[in-house]
Structure formats: C-alpha cells, structure tokens
Amino acid sequence: MGEKEVKEELGKGKLYGALVVPADFTSSVTALTGPSATGNPARPQLSVLTNQSASSVGSSMARQATTTAAERASLQVGKQLAAQVGAQQSELPTAARVLLADPAAVTVKDGHPLDSHSGLGLSAFYYALVLVVCGMLAANVISGQVDHALGYTHNDMGPLRIHRPLIRATRVQSLAMSSTLMAALSLLMGTLVMVGAIGIMGMDASHLPLLWLYSVAAIAVTGIGALTLLAVFGTPGMLVVTLVFIAMAVPTAGATTPIESLPGFYRFLAEFEPLRQISGGVRSILYYDAQGDAGLTRGWVMMAVGLASAALFGFGTTSWYDRKGLHRTTAAQAQPEEPAVKA
C-alpha cells in the first residue's frame, strides 16, 4: 500500500499496524557508500505505525512483528553494503562503519492517535459490554415483573410475599408486552449509560446524538433477544442468554485479542456474535469519526438482522406453543380460588 492508503486503513481500524518504507529509502542507503559517506550522510528511516484503536493486543503484536522485520532488514542491508564497499570500509571513519553495519533507524509512532480518555483503545469495548449487560439485566427484570403483574409468579419484597390474581395471557401476548416495555426502558437506560460513561467517568466521545441513538438501539435489541430466549426456553433461558451474550461473545469481540489469532470456532462465532457487532459500531463512533465502513454500517445491519431473527424465533415459537395448547396455566388454575376457611 501507499502511505496515504495505509493511514486511511489505520483510520478505519482495518490495520493493526504498518511498516512504512519512505520513497527515498533506496537513495538514502546508496548515499552511505557514495562520496558523502565520509561526511555526515542522512540515516535511512523506517517507521513502525501502531493502532491501539483496532485492538491493544493486535497493535502490540503488529508492532513486535514489524519492528523485528525492520531491524533484521537493516542488518541484512548492512551486510550487503559492507560487501559492496569491501576493502574500502577500513578507510571510513568509525562512525560511518558503525552506521554501515546497521544503517536504518527504526522509529515507532502512533498511526491513529486517540484522545487521552479512551482507555488505550478499550473504551469502546467496555462501553459496548455495558450496553449488552444492561439489555440482559433489563430483560430479566422485565420478564419477572410481567409474570408477577399477570399473576403467574409471586413477588417477594423483604418479608412480604405478594401474589396478584391471575390474568390469563397467551405466551405471544406476554412476549409482546415484555418487548414493548424493553423498547421503552432502553430509552432511559441508554441515557443513563451515556451520563455515567461520559458525564461522570469522563470518557472521550463525539457524535453524541448518534452515540445515544446507537446505545438505545443496542440495549433494546439485546434485551428483546434475551426476552425471546427466556420466553422460548423458560427458566433455563437465562443460562442460554448468558452463554450467547457473554460467555461466547467476550472472546470473539476482537477488542483485546485480534480475531485472526483465535481458533477457527471462535472466528466463526465472531461473524454474528452480538457484542462484536455492537462494539464495532461504538468503535466507529468513538474513534473513526462515525465512518460507515469502519464498522458502523455493519453494526446497524447486524442489529436489524438480530432484531428480525429474535422476532421470528420468539413469536413463531410462542405462537406454536399457544396453538398446541401448551399454556402456562390450566383451566382450573385460571379460576379464582375460594377463600380459605379455618376449621
């Protein structure tokens, strides 16, 4: 790539790092054996560019690889120069001979500098993780409260146990009510997350209206997806939710360990795991000026796909439960109970 293209790719998070060989490198090397060699020739330069915004570990790995390559290349060029100079090398000043042995100067630079309060390129990942956790926790609370309001479960408030009269509702109706509440609650939770992260913690952020909208959408989609799993699987649904949104999502998010260094199974999961898609969009907003091809477009598209998949799976399965007569209560349980009479 040309240097301009490299900087554009670094600015979209598509490269973990780069080794820049300047256009005048060959002429600078040649000058070391030319007439100016006895004077003060300019030392050839090789630049290693890092990119913490793409991945802290990935950037470190890229830096190590490119620095090692540049240093070895410099030594190899030095051997070729020494062979070219031959016996004349002894006539050169000591400083020139040392320079001839290792001619290139390797410098490390930040290829895409971040603001000081960006968590070394991890603020986007942790912000996205908070959004996912908020969606999960809200789904769990909403599911329990809807069941309590309909009288399917009791609610313990300290020493008090409250059990409301049973209101018959189909599984589809319960899921619809829970999803509507989740969408409404996400407006508040998205706002609170931004206030906490930016207003209280001081996280660097730009495009605040877009970040708020994306945060609300991420919480809503995650919560509705979790509600779907709870509605379909019942009590074991929370285990499935934790597995999908946390256990398999964190290793495949690409925030610390680069996706390319993961085993094949995790690279496959990374293509659709929610946390990676959400964090990619957040990273684009926070680090890459909200560029669509830096992860924001993919984030929106994958959230839309996830919402559609959750709706089809959730309402399709619960509708099948209802048609098969797999109700949550029997007809007898739906009747109001007679008051208890002491003997």
Residue frames as qw, qx, qy, qz and C-alpha x, y, z in Angstrom:
[[0.000, 0.886, 0.463, 0.000, 0.00, 0.00, 0.00],
 [0.290, 0.579, -0.078, 0.758, 0.96, 3.63, -0.36],
 [0.224, -0.059, -0.587, 0.775, 1.44, 5.65, 2.81],
 [0.375, -0.086, -0.002, -0.923, -1.80, 7.58, 2.24],
 [0.728, -0.147, -0.527, -0.413, -3.81, 4.36, 1.88],
 [0.531, -0.069, -0.735, 0.416, -2.16, 2.92, 4.98],
 [0.014, 0.008, 0.428, -0.904, -3.21, 5.92, 7.07],
 [0.573, -0.099, -0.218, -0.784, -6.76, 5.67, 5.72],
 [0.739, -0.124, -0.652, -0.116, -6.92, 1.99, 6.66],
 [0.354, -0.051, -0.655, 0.666, -5.50, 2.71, 10.11],
 [0.211, -0.018, 0.194, -0.958, -8.16, 5.41, 10.46],
 [0.720, -0.098, -0.294, -0.621, -10.88, 2.82, 9.89],
 [0.643, -0.391, 0.585, -0.302, -9.49, 0.16, 12.21],
 [0.928, 0.326, -0.076, -0.165, -8.72, -2.21, 9.34],
 [0.664, 0.433, -0.483, 0.372, -4.99, -2.46, 10.14],
 [0.739, -0.616, -0.190, 0.198, -3.32, -3.29, 13.46],
 [0.393, -0.727, 0.275, 0.491, -0.10, -1.62, 12.36],
 [0.715, 0.690, 0.043, 0.107, 2.20, -0.91, 9.44],
 [0.629, -0.385, 0.259, 0.624, 5.84, -0.65, 8.45],
 [0.386, 0.908, 0.102, -0.125, 6.45, 2.46, 6.36],
 [0.673, -0.107, 0.320, 0.659, 9.42, 2.49, 3.98],
 [0.145, 0.803, 0.049, -0.576, 9.85, 6.06, 2.68],
 [0.736, 0.669, 0.107, -0.008, 10.20, 6.75, -1.03],
 [0.288, 0.844, -0.429, 0.141, 13.80, 7.95, -0.63],
 [0.816, -0.471, 0.336, -0.021, 14.95, 4.88, 1.32],
 [0.900, 0.240, 0.168, 0.324, 16.96, 3.40, -1.54],
 [0.391, 0.772, -0.112, 0.489, 18.74, 6.66, -2.31],
 [0.426, -0.806, 0.297, -0.285, 19.47, 7.17, 1.39],
 [0.910, -0.256, 0.303, 0.123, 21.03, 3.71, 1.60],
 [0.767, 0.484, 0.092, 0.410, 23.05, 4.25, -1.57],
 [0.070, 0.912, -0.170, 0.366, 24.39, 7.52, -0.20],
 [0.718, -0.644, 0.265, -0.005, 26.09, 5.63, 2.65],
 [0.813, -0.091, 0.386, 0.427, 28.61, 4.18, 0.19],
 [0.482, 0.782, 0.196, 0.344, 28.87, 7.25, -2.05],
 [0.426, 0.469, -0.213, 0.744, 31.15, 10.25, -1.86],
 [0.334, -0.662, 0.110, -0.662, 29.23, 11.68, 1.06],
 [0.862, -0.308, -0.401, 0.030, 29.89, 8.61, 3.19],
 [0.592, 0.036, -0.375, 0.713, 32.99, 10.24, 4.67],
 [0.103, -0.386, 0.081, -0.913, 30.92, 13.25, 5.67],
 [0.272, 0.096, 0.698, -0.655, 27.63, 13.16, 7.53],
 [0.270, -0.145, -0.729, -0.613, 25.13, 11.26, 5.34],
 [0.606, -0.206, 0.147, -0.754, 21.46, 11.18, 6.34],
 [0.200, -0.098, 0.962, -0.161, 20.49, 7.93, 8.02],
 [0.381, -0.194, -0.698, -0.574, 17.71, 5.98, 6.26],
 [0.389, -0.102, 0.505, -0.764, 14.45, 5.91, 8.20],
 [0.363, -0.235, -0.856, -0.282, 11.91, 3.10, 8.72],
 [0.361, -0.228, 0.304, -0.852, 8.68, 3.91, 10.60],
 [0.201, -0.250, -0.946, 0.049, 6.58, 1.43, 12.55],
 [0.382, -0.272, -0.041, -0.882, 2.97, 2.63, 12.93],
 [0.026, -0.169, -0.929, 0.328, 0.76, 1.21, 15.69],
 [0.405, -0.304, -0.348, -0.789, -3.03, 1.30, 16.07],
 [0.042, 0.027, 0.837, -0.546, -4.39, 0.73, 19.57],
 [0.535, 0.155, 0.133, -0.820, -7.88, 1.67, 18.44],
 [0.686, 0.179, -0.572, -0.412, -8.15, -1.56, 16.41],
 [0.915, -0.312, -0.257, -0.008, -7.00, -3.84, 19.25],
 [0.320, -0.854, 0.403, -0.074, -4.49, -3.35, 22.04],
 [0.748, -0.268, 0.585, 0.163, -3.04, -6.85, 21.74],
 [0.738, 0.542, 0.335, 0.221, -3.28, -6.81, 17.95],
 [0.208, 0.953, -0.158, 0.155, -1.43, -3.50, 17.81],
 [0.480, -0.699, 0.530, 0.026, 1.26, -4.85, 20.14],
 [0.818, 0.048, 0.539, 0.194, 1.67, -7.98, 18.01],
 [0.586, 0.759, 0.173, 0.223, 1.88, -5.87, 14.85],
 [0.071, -0.945, 0.312, -0.073, 4.44, -3.58, 16.46],
 [0.652, -0.474, 0.580, 0.120, 6.61, -6.51, 17.51],
 [0.797, 0.303, 0.473, 0.222, 6.42, -8.15, 14.09],
 [0.456, 0.855, 0.086, 0.231, 7.13, -5.00, 12.08],
 [0.240, -0.896, 0.374, -0.017, 9.89, -3.78, 14.40],
 [0.735, -0.288, 0.583, 0.192, 11.65, -7.15, 14.22],
 [0.724, 0.517, 0.379, 0.254, 11.29, -7.20, 10.44],
 [0.225, 0.960, -0.073, 0.152, 12.68, -3.66, 10.12],
 [0.421, -0.767, 0.482, 0.054, 15.66, -4.35, 12.39],
 [0.776, -0.060, 0.582, 0.237, 16.55, -7.57, 10.58],
 [0.604, 0.721, 0.258, 0.221, 16.19, -5.87, 7.21],
 [0.019, -0.969, 0.245, -0.035, 18.55, -3.13, 8.37],
 [0.580, -0.531, 0.597, 0.159, 21.18, -5.67, 9.38],
 [0.767, 0.284, 0.527, 0.231, 20.80, -7.51, 6.08],
 [0.399, 0.899, 0.067, 0.165, 21.19, -4.29, 4.12],
 [0.299, -0.865, 0.398, 0.062, 24.26, -3.55, 6.24],
 [0.738, -0.192, 0.595, 0.255, 25.85, -6.84, 5.18],
 [0.648, 0.600, 0.384, 0.269, 25.19, -6.05, 1.54],
 [0.115, 0.984, -0.105, 0.092, 26.68, -2.57, 1.93],
 [0.520, -0.672, 0.503, 0.157, 29.77, -3.96, 3.66],
 [0.759, 0.105, 0.564, 0.308, 30.26, -6.44, 0.84],
 [0.475, 0.820, 0.239, 0.211, 29.84, -3.66, -1.70],
 [0.095, -0.960, 0.263, -0.025, 32.39, -1.39, -0.02],
 [0.915, 0.192, -0.245, 0.257, 34.85, -4.23, 0.56],
 [0.695, -0.079, -0.242, 0.672, 38.37, -3.20, 1.49],
 [0.101, 0.523, 0.037, 0.846, 37.47, 0.48, 1.41],
 [0.570, -0.700, -0.378, -0.206, 35.46, 0.01, 4.61],
 [0.711, -0.365, -0.244, 0.549, 38.63, 0.29, 6.73],
 [0.325, 0.207, 0.070, 0.920, 39.25, 3.76, 5.32],
 [0.284, -0.688, -0.382, -0.548, 35.89, 5.05, 6.57],
 [0.162, -0.467, 0.480, -0.725, 35.56, 6.82, 9.94],
 [0.016, -0.052, -0.941, 0.335, 34.43, 4.72, 12.87],
 [0.414, 0.340, 0.420, -0.733, 31.00, 6.36, 12.97],
 [0.568, 0.400, -0.383, -0.609, 30.50, 5.63, 9.26],
 [0.317, 0.174, -0.930, -0.067, 31.47, 1.96, 9.73],
 [0.160, 0.190, 0.809, -0.532, 29.01, 1.59, 12.62],
 [0.507, 0.427, 0.129, -0.737, 26.30, 3.20, 10.53],
 [0.459, 0.362, -0.671, -0.456, 27.14, 0.94, 7.63],
 [0.092, 0.041, -0.984, 0.144, 26.63, -2.19, 9.75],
 [0.030, 0.567, 0.790, -0.232, 23.12, -1.15, 10.86],
 [0.181, 0.164, 0.255, 0.936, 22.10, 1.65, 8.52],
 [0.279, -0.550, -0.498, -0.610, 18.36, 2.11, 9.12],
 [0.094, -0.078, 0.559, -0.820, 16.85, 3.95, 12.08],
 [0.308, -0.426, -0.812, -0.254, 13.58, 2.32, 13.22],
 [0.153, -0.090, 0.352, -0.919, 11.10, 4.64, 14.90],
 [0.093, -0.444, -0.891, 0.022, 7.73, 3.72, 16.42],
 [0.177, -0.046, 0.016, -0.983, 4.80, 6.11, 16.01],
 [0.374, 0.384, 0.722, -0.437, 1.08, 6.04, 16.77],
 [0.148, 0.158, 0.698, 0.683, -0.57, 5.59, 13.41],
 [0.284, -0.603, -0.492, -0.560, -4.01, 6.70, 14.66],
 [0.132, 0.120, -0.581, 0.794, -3.71, 8.72, 17.88],
 [0.372, -0.616, -0.676, -0.160, -6.59, 8.53, 20.36],
 [0.251, -0.771, 0.085, -0.579, -7.77, 11.01, 22.95],
 [0.083, 0.431, -0.747, 0.499, -6.33, 10.69, 26.44],
 [0.511, -0.062, 0.625, -0.588, -9.55, 9.30, 27.97],
 [0.745, 0.266, -0.376, -0.482, -10.05, 6.43, 25.53],
 [0.852, -0.310, 0.387, -0.168, -8.80, 3.64, 27.75],
 [0.232, -0.469, 0.766, 0.373, -5.87, 2.85, 25.41],
 [0.377, 0.164, -0.681, -0.606, -8.37, 1.83, 22.76],
 [0.175, -0.188, -0.960, 0.111, -10.59, -0.23, 25.08],
 [0.254, 0.199, 0.389, -0.863, -13.27, 2.33, 25.98],
 [0.568, 0.136, -0.392, -0.711, -15.43, 1.29, 23.00],
 [0.501, -0.026, -0.864, -0.047, -15.37, -2.37, 24.04],
 [0.137, -0.201, -0.759, 0.604, -16.26, -1.69, 27.67],
 [0.360, 0.192, 0.094, -0.908, -18.97, 0.76, 26.66],
 [0.608, 0.075, -0.581, -0.536, -20.47, -1.86, 24.32],
 [0.391, -0.075, -0.891, 0.218, -20.22, -4.50, 27.06],
 [0.119, 0.189, 0.539, -0.813, -22.17, -2.24, 29.42],
 [0.525, 0.155, -0.213, -0.809, -24.89, -1.85, 26.77],
 [0.588, 0.020, -0.773, -0.238, -25.18, -5.63, 26.36],
 [0.251, -0.130, -0.823, 0.493, -25.25, -6.26, 30.12],
 [0.281, 0.157, 0.280, -0.904, -27.90, -3.56, 30.57],
 [0.610, 0.090, -0.442, -0.652, -30.05, -5.24, 27.95],
 [0.515, -0.033, -0.855, 0.054, -29.66, -8.65, 29.62],
 [0.112, -0.152, -0.700, 0.689, -30.41, -7.40, 33.13],
 [0.396, 0.140, 0.060, -0.905, -33.38, -5.33, 31.98],
 [0.611, 0.025, -0.634, -0.473, -34.80, -8.34, 30.15],
 [0.402, -0.107, -0.863, 0.288, -34.52, -10.47, 33.27],
 [0.071, 0.198, 0.503, -0.838, -36.24, -7.84, 35.42],
 [0.479, 0.142, -0.195, -0.844, -38.99, -7.14, 32.88],
 [0.540, -0.022, -0.798, -0.267, -39.71, -10.83, 32.36],
 [0.278, -0.201, -0.820, 0.459, -40.13, -11.35, 36.10],
 [0.156, 0.238, 0.330, -0.900, -42.23, -8.24, 36.63],
 [0.510, 0.072, -0.431, -0.741, -44.58, -9.02, 33.73],
 [0.507, -0.134, -0.851, -0.042, -45.13, -12.52, 35.11],
 [0.145, -0.240, -0.674, 0.683, -45.81, -11.04, 38.53],
 [0.296, 0.176, 0.035, -0.938, -48.24, -8.44, 37.16],
 [0.597, 0.018, -0.565, -0.570, -50.14, -11.18, 35.32],
 [0.749, -0.364, 0.305, -0.461, -50.26, -13.31, 38.47],
 [0.884, 0.239, -0.401, -0.011, -48.11, -16.18, 37.21],
 [0.639, 0.071, -0.528, 0.555, -45.45, -15.69, 39.89],
 [0.443, -0.835, -0.287, 0.155, -45.24, -14.13, 43.33],
 [0.356, 0.695, -0.203, 0.591, -43.03, -11.19, 44.24],
 [0.677, -0.485, -0.378, 0.404, -41.02, -11.09, 47.46],
 [0.100, 0.789, -0.102, 0.597, -40.47, -7.63, 48.96],
 [0.123, -0.486, 0.648, -0.573, -38.39, -8.27, 52.06],
 [0.220, 0.009, 0.911, -0.350, -40.55, -10.33, 54.42],
 [0.588, 0.399, 0.290, -0.641, -43.68, -9.72, 52.33],
 [0.260, 0.038, 0.864, 0.429, -44.86, -12.03, 49.58],
 [0.445, 0.445, 0.106, -0.770, -47.24, -10.50, 47.04],
 [0.246, 0.116, 0.895, 0.353, -49.23, -12.65, 44.67],
 [0.363, 0.244, -0.062, -0.897, -51.64, -10.90, 42.31],
 [0.747, 0.304, 0.488, -0.333, -54.79, -12.51, 40.88],
 [0.491, -0.042, 0.714, 0.498, -54.12, -14.47, 37.73],
 [0.463, 0.669, -0.016, -0.581, -54.77, -12.72, 34.41],
 [0.808, 0.177, 0.521, 0.210, -54.78, -15.17, 31.53],
 [0.265, 0.823, -0.305, -0.399, -52.42, -14.13, 28.73],
 [0.944, 0.314, 0.011, 0.104, -51.03, -16.17, 25.89],
 [0.726, -0.314, 0.187, 0.583, -47.30, -16.59, 25.51],
 [0.414, 0.480, 0.324, 0.702, -47.36, -14.33, 22.45],
 [0.194, -0.894, -0.217, -0.340, -49.12, -11.61, 24.42],
 [0.678, -0.682, 0.028, 0.274, -46.63, -11.90, 27.27],
 [0.667, -0.031, 0.272, 0.693, -43.66, -11.62, 24.90],
 [0.215, 0.683, 0.331, 0.615, -45.24, -8.64, 23.12],
 [0.385, -0.905, -0.135, -0.124, -45.81, -6.81, 26.41],
 [0.731, -0.503, 0.142, 0.439, -42.26, -7.55, 27.59],
 [0.585, 0.228, 0.323, 0.708, -40.72, -6.40, 24.30],
 [0.030, 0.835, 0.277, 0.474, -42.70, -3.16, 24.35],
 [0.541, -0.838, -0.006, 0.071, -41.54, -2.43, 27.88],
 [0.760, -0.217, 0.233, 0.567, -37.97, -3.25, 26.86],
 [0.415, 0.535, 0.304, 0.670, -38.07, -0.80, 23.98],
 [0.207, -0.905, -0.152, -0.339, -39.38, 1.94, 26.29],
 [0.700, -0.680, 0.071, 0.205, -36.91, 1.20, 29.08],
 [0.760, 0.113, 0.181, 0.614, -33.97, 1.25, 26.67],
 [0.172, 0.825, 0.119, 0.526, -34.52, 4.99, 26.16],
 [0.486, -0.848, 0.127, -0.170, -33.84, 5.62, 29.83],
 [0.866, -0.339, 0.233, 0.284, -31.01, 3.10, 30.15],
 [0.673, 0.447, 0.157, 0.568, -29.19, 4.37, 27.07],
 [0.017, -0.886, 0.028, -0.463, -29.31, 7.88, 28.52],
 [0.676, -0.712, 0.185, -0.051, -28.04, 6.73, 31.92],
 [0.888, -0.021, 0.183, 0.422, -25.15, 4.81, 30.36],
 [0.460, 0.636, 0.065, 0.616, -24.04, 7.90, 28.45],
 [0.297, -0.879, 0.085, -0.363, -24.35, 10.11, 31.53],
 [0.826, -0.520, 0.194, 0.103, -22.32, 7.65, 33.58],
 [0.837, 0.113, 0.211, 0.492, -19.60, 6.98, 30.99],
 [0.403, 0.565, 0.131, 0.708, -19.19, 10.49, 29.56],
 [0.240, -0.829, -0.051, -0.503, -20.57, 12.85, 32.21],
 [0.713, -0.675, 0.161, -0.096, -19.26, 11.09, 35.33],
 [0.879, -0.182, 0.262, 0.353, -16.34, 8.92, 34.15],
 [0.020, -0.818, 0.280, 0.502, -15.11, 11.47, 31.60],
 [0.682, 0.116, 0.628, 0.357, -14.82, 9.12, 28.62],
 [0.040, 0.416, -0.359, -0.834, -13.85, 10.93, 25.42],
 [0.409, 0.443, 0.792, 0.089, -16.68, 10.79, 22.90],
 [0.131, 0.261, -0.253, -0.922, -18.01, 12.65, 19.88],
 [0.398, -0.129, -0.660, -0.624, -21.17, 12.44, 17.76],
 [0.174, -0.022, 0.762, -0.624, -23.20, 12.31, 20.98],
 [0.681, 0.192, 0.128, -0.695, -26.69, 12.21, 19.39],
 [0.726, 0.308, -0.560, -0.255, -25.62, 9.31, 17.18],
 [0.236, 0.232, -0.871, 0.363, -23.97, 7.56, 20.11],
 [0.424, 0.014, 0.557, -0.714, -27.17, 7.93, 22.16],
 [0.773, 0.261, -0.131, -0.564, -29.32, 6.54, 19.36],
 [0.612, 0.323, -0.721, -0.022, -26.94, 3.63, 18.82],
 [0.004, -0.199, 0.820, -0.536, -26.80, 2.92, 22.56],
 [0.613, 0.091, 0.351, -0.702, -30.59, 2.85, 22.87],
 [0.795, 0.313, -0.343, -0.391, -30.88, 0.54, 19.85],
 [0.421, 0.340, -0.822, 0.178, -28.17, -1.79, 21.17],
 [0.231, -0.094, 0.746, -0.617, -29.84, -2.12, 24.59],
 [0.709, 0.197, 0.149, -0.661, -33.27, -2.65, 23.01],
 [0.741, 0.349, -0.515, -0.253, -32.10, -5.31, 20.56],
 [0.256, 0.275, -0.864, 0.334, -30.07, -7.14, 23.22],
 [0.368, -0.025, 0.620, -0.693, -32.98, -7.02, 25.67],
 [0.779, 0.241, -0.023, -0.579, -35.56, -8.22, 23.16],
 [0.618, 0.352, -0.700, -0.063, -33.22, -11.02, 22.12],
 [0.053, 0.183, -0.850, 0.490, -32.83, -12.04, 25.75],
 [0.570, 0.088, 0.385, -0.721, -36.60, -11.88, 26.31],
 [0.758, 0.296, -0.395, -0.425, -37.07, -14.14, 23.32],
 [0.461, 0.254, -0.833, 0.171, -34.76, -16.76, 24.78],
 [0.190, -0.063, 0.715, -0.669, -36.48, -16.51, 28.16],
 [0.683, 0.175, 0.111, -0.700, -39.91, -16.90, 26.54],
 [0.752, 0.308, -0.513, -0.276, -38.87, -19.90, 24.45],
 [0.562, 0.194, -0.760, 0.262, -36.70, -21.79, 26.96],
 [0.652, -0.672, -0.301, -0.181, -38.32, -20.70, 30.22],
 [0.607, -0.774, 0.158, 0.090, -36.17, -20.93, 33.35],
 [0.781, -0.140, 0.318, 0.520, -33.07, -22.34, 31.52],
 [0.444, 0.813, 0.222, 0.304, -33.35, -19.34, 29.21],
 [0.220, -0.954, 0.202, 0.024, -31.16, -17.18, 31.46],
 [0.694, -0.371, 0.515, 0.341, -28.33, -19.68, 31.11],
 [0.634, 0.467, 0.464, 0.407, -28.73, -19.57, 27.33],
 [0.113, 0.979, 0.091, 0.141, -28.76, -15.76, 27.45],
 [0.450, -0.795, 0.361, 0.189, -25.53, -15.68, 29.47],
 [0.736, -0.056, 0.551, 0.389, -23.90, -18.14, 27.10],
 [0.517, 0.653, 0.410, 0.372, -24.89, -16.22, 23.95],
 [0.075, 0.957, 0.078, 0.271, -24.35, -12.64, 25.12],
 [0.352, -0.853, 0.381, -0.057, -21.37, -13.06, 27.47],
 [0.768, -0.337, 0.521, 0.158, -19.57, -16.41, 27.51],
 [0.712, 0.291, 0.482, 0.420, -19.23, -16.74, 23.72],
 [0.270, 0.924, 0.200, 0.181, -19.34, -13.01, 23.00],
 [0.327, -0.898, 0.233, 0.180, -16.45, -11.59, 25.03],
 [0.634, -0.310, 0.547, 0.451, -13.70, -13.78, 23.48],
 [0.510, 0.406, 0.592, 0.474, -14.97, -13.02, 19.96],
 [0.056, 0.930, 0.257, -0.256, -15.39, -9.25, 20.38],
 [0.676, 0.473, 0.081, 0.559, -11.93, -8.54, 18.94],
 [0.170, -0.969, 0.012, -0.179, -11.31, -5.75, 21.45],
 [0.480, -0.724, 0.486, 0.094, -8.22, -7.23, 23.08],
 [0.531, -0.177, 0.762, 0.325, -7.21, -10.37, 21.21],
 [0.342, 0.392, -0.409, -0.750, -7.44, -9.96, 17.42],
 [0.867, 0.196, 0.194, -0.416, -9.97, -12.18, 15.65],
 [0.681, 0.558, -0.464, -0.094, -7.26, -13.50, 13.31],
 [0.141, 0.458, -0.819, 0.316, -5.39, -15.10, 16.21],
 [0.659, -0.136, 0.488, -0.556, -8.40, -17.02, 17.57],
 [0.340, 0.007, 0.931, 0.134, -9.22, -20.69, 16.85],
 [0.100, -0.147, -0.686, -0.706, -11.50, -21.35, 13.89],
 [0.207, -0.575, -0.791, 0.024, -14.59, -21.97, 16.03],
 [0.175, -0.678, -0.320, 0.638, -14.35, -18.53, 17.64],
 [0.054, -0.228, 0.397, 0.887, -13.64, -16.85, 14.30],
 [0.140, -0.368, -0.805, -0.444, -16.89, -18.41, 13.08],
 [0.237, -0.687, -0.624, 0.288, -18.81, -17.14, 16.12],
 [0.222, -0.439, -0.033, 0.870, -17.35, -13.66, 15.64],
 [0.047, 0.195, 0.597, 0.777, -19.26, -13.28, 12.39],
 [0.364, -0.545, -0.512, -0.555, -22.59, -12.98, 14.21],
 [0.462, -0.416, -0.608, 0.494, -21.98, -12.69, 17.98],
 [0.038, -0.917, -0.362, -0.165, -23.84, -9.56, 19.14],
 [0.463, -0.785, 0.018, 0.411, -21.08, -7.99, 21.24],
 [0.526, -0.124, 0.420, 0.729, -18.62, -7.83, 18.35],
 [0.210, 0.605, 0.536, 0.550, -21.15, -6.18, 16.05],
 [0.255, -0.922, -0.289, -0.021, -22.18, -3.66, 18.70],
 [0.545, -0.640, 0.142, 0.523, -18.62, -2.83, 19.75],
 [0.507, 0.177, 0.461, 0.707, -17.65, -2.34, 16.09],
 [0.053, 0.795, 0.418, 0.435, -20.28, 0.36, 15.74],
 [0.446, -0.874, -0.098, 0.164, -19.32, 2.03, 19.02],
 [0.639, -0.318, 0.276, 0.644, -15.64, 1.99, 17.98],
 [0.371, 0.474, 0.448, 0.661, -16.53, 3.66, 14.70],
 [0.154, -0.906, -0.297, -0.259, -18.41, 6.43, 16.51],
 [0.561, -0.793, 0.035, 0.234, -15.77, 6.99, 19.21],
 [0.590, -0.443, 0.408, 0.537, -12.54, 6.54, 17.23],
 [0.411, 0.088, 0.644, 0.639, -13.20, 6.77, 13.48],
 [0.168, 0.219, -0.084, -0.957, -15.48, 9.79, 13.07],
 [0.620, 0.325, 0.532, -0.477, -18.56, 7.56, 12.65],
 [0.289, 0.408, -0.650, -0.573, -17.43, 6.26, 9.25],
 [0.876, 0.069, 0.045, -0.475, -19.84, 3.66, 7.90],
 [0.862, 0.314, -0.398, 0.031, -17.17, 1.31, 6.55],
 [0.133, 0.503, -0.693, 0.499, -15.27, 1.46, 9.85],
 [0.160, -0.116, -0.938, 0.285, -17.89, -0.79, 11.48],
 [0.309, 0.191, 0.372, -0.854, -20.91, 1.45, 11.95],
 [0.618, 0.178, -0.381, -0.664, -22.85, 0.22, 8.92],
 [0.509, 0.040, -0.860, -0.008, -22.22, -3.40, 9.86],
 [0.010, -0.078, -0.735, 0.674, -23.33, -2.65, 13.42],
 [0.495, 0.196, 0.133, -0.836, -26.67, -1.22, 12.29],
 [0.645, 0.187, -0.575, -0.468, -27.27, -4.01, 9.77],
 [0.413, 0.036, -0.891, 0.186, -26.44, -6.81, 12.21],
 [0.175, 0.119, 0.617, -0.758, -28.66, -5.28, 14.90],
 [0.612, 0.206, -0.111, -0.755, -31.52, -5.16, 12.41],
 [0.615, 0.153, -0.746, -0.203, -30.86, -8.78, 11.46],
 [0.188, 0.017, -0.855, 0.483, -30.70, -9.75, 15.13],
 [0.382, 0.141, 0.382, -0.830, -33.99, -8.00, 15.91],
 [0.688, 0.206, -0.347, -0.603, -35.74, -9.63, 12.96],
 [0.513, 0.138, -0.846, 0.039, -34.34, -13.06, 13.91],
 [0.023, 0.027, 0.756, -0.654, -35.45, -12.64, 17.52],
 [0.537, 0.170, 0.144, -0.813, -38.95, -11.62, 16.46],
 [0.697, 0.200, -0.546, -0.419, -39.32, -14.55, 14.06],
 [0.438, 0.096, -0.863, 0.234, -37.91, -17.08, 16.50],
 [0.077, 0.030, 0.657, -0.749, -39.66, -15.72, 19.58],
 [0.566, 0.199, 0.164, -0.783, -43.13, -15.02, 18.24],
 [0.644, 0.223, -0.621, -0.387, -43.03, -18.03, 15.92],
 [0.359, 0.056, -0.894, 0.261, -42.16, -20.45, 18.73],
 [0.174, 0.129, 0.625, -0.750, -44.51, -18.96, 21.34],
 [0.612, 0.196, -0.143, -0.753, -47.33, -18.89, 18.76],
 [0.602, 0.126, -0.769, -0.176, -46.71, -22.59, 18.14],
 [0.110, -0.015, -0.829, 0.549, -46.81, -23.20, 21.92],
 [0.404, 0.171, 0.322, -0.838, -50.20, -21.44, 22.09],
 [0.665, 0.204, -0.409, -0.591, -51.66, -23.33, 19.12],
 [0.529, 0.090, -0.842, 0.050, -50.59, -26.63, 20.66],
 [0.662, -0.621, -0.289, -0.305, -52.36, -25.77, 23.89],
 [0.692, -0.062, -0.430, 0.577, -49.12, -25.50, 25.86],
 [0.189, -0.845, -0.085, -0.493, -50.49, -22.80, 28.12],
 [0.210, 0.423, -0.615, 0.632, -48.81, -21.64, 31.27],
 [0.370, -0.077, 0.638, -0.671, -51.86, -22.50, 33.40],
 [0.018, -0.283, -0.942, -0.179, -54.68, -25.00, 33.32],
 [0.283, -0.541, -0.429, -0.666, -58.33, -24.01, 33.17],
 [0.627, -0.606, -0.480, 0.097, -58.76, -24.88, 36.83],
 [0.531, -0.268, -0.185, 0.782, -55.83, -22.66, 37.85],
 [0.092, 0.306, 0.257, 0.912, -57.35, -19.78, 35.95],
 [0.419, -0.678, -0.501, -0.336, -60.47, -19.82, 38.14],
 [0.148, -0.649, 0.371, -0.648, -60.44, -17.60, 41.24],
 [0.402, -0.011, -0.863, 0.305, -59.71, -19.61, 44.35],
 [0.533, -0.687, -0.418, -0.265, -62.30, -19.97, 47.12],
 [0.134, -0.729, 0.427, -0.518, -61.34, -18.18, 50.31],
 [0.472, 0.077, -0.833, 0.278, -59.80, -20.45, 52.88],
 [0.618, -0.584, -0.087, -0.519, -61.99, -21.27, 55.90],
 [0.039, 0.412, -0.805, 0.426, -60.46, -22.19, 59.22],
 [0.558, -0.270, -0.777, -0.111, -61.83, -25.30, 60.86]]
